[in-house]
Amino acid sequence: MAPIVKHSARAILIDDNDRLVLIKRTRPGRPVYWTTPGGRVEPDDRSLEEALRRELHEELGATAGLCQQVFLLSRPKDGGVRVQHIFVARLTELDLTRRNGPEFEDPSRGRYDPDFIALHDESLAAIDLRPRALRDFILANRDALLDAAGA
């Protein structure tokens, strides 16, 4: 069995208007793409959910209601496996003035702009949401994700 070399927790975060809350990434010398909020599980995180909630606060100044794991992605990385735990959650609060962390302290990392993409039209299919397997999962499970996120 290959060792896990990177663990992350990400959110399919849905706002009150049934839009996905995404991060639009603009990096020097690369095409623009979108990603779900979240990131690396740190050694002092007591659980995957705690890591996710920390990341939501850092990247968006956000809090979420119930978080439920709905998807798992893995791929080879550096002789091991990179594992991403994907949760669905409903956004309860967003305050961009509370964003913090290395993403915002080092301008060479590019921009991390929040973006809101409608879940029930073709907006999601029109953007480069990465990883592609997650984009495909969301597109195939829109109604189930809305149900799991609750009202």
Secondary structure, DSSP 8 states (H G I E B T S, - for coil): ---EEEEEEEEEEE-TTSEEEEEEEE-TTS--EEE-SEEE--TT-SSHHHHHHHHHHHHHSEEEEEEEEEEEEEEEETTEEEEEEEEEEEEEEE-GGG--SHHHH-GGG-EEEEEEEESSSTTGGGS-EESHHHHHHHHHTHHHHHHHH--
